[in-house]
Amino acid sequence: MEYMYDETGRQVIGIKGLADLGHGYGFHNGWKEFSLKIGEIYSFTHDYTSIEGPSDWRDDSFTVTLQLVEVDEQS
């Protein structure tokens, strides 16, 4: 993860990161770069292989949703 700054270089306005797009039996979907500014929402699908038993393998997925919010710092 990396911070994104405003034009002054002092105020954090967002983040840059990598989303894990999934991996499982016989596949690896890799990573995708994303950037997210305060207040924005970013979603991606993560694929995986579900193993519920010795012969019960199935591919599945879920959605990951991120929202970056600003929080006032309190002492």
Residue pairs with C-beta under 8 A, 6 or more apart in sequence:
1 15
1 16
1 17
2 15
2 16
2 17
3 12
3 14
3 15
3 16
4 12
4 13
4 14
4 15
4 16
4 35
4 37
5 11
5 12
5 13
6 13
13 37
13 38
14 35
14 36
14 37
14 38
14 40
14 68
15 35
15 36
15 68
16 33
16 34
16 35
16 36
17 33
17 34
17 35
17 36
18 31
18 32
18 33
18 34
19 31
19 32
19 33
19 34
19 42
19 44
19 46
19 64
20 31
20 46
21 29
21 30
21 31
21 32
21 44
21 45
21 46
21 47
22 28
22 29
22 45
22 46
22 47
22 48
22 61
23 29
23 47
23 48
24 47
24 48
24 49
24 59
25 49
25 51
25 57
25 59
26 49
27 47
27 59
29 47
32 44
34 42
34 44
36 42
36 66
36 68
37 68
38 68
38 69
38 70
39 67
39 68
39 69
39 70
40 67
40 68
41 65
41 66
41 67
42 65
42 66
42 67
43 63
43 64
43 65
43 66
44 63
44 64
45 61
45 62
45 63
45 64
46 61
46 62
46 63
46 64
47 59
47 60
47 61
48 59
48 60
48 61
48 62
49 57
49 58
49 59
49 60
50 57
50 58
50 59
50 60
51 57
52 58
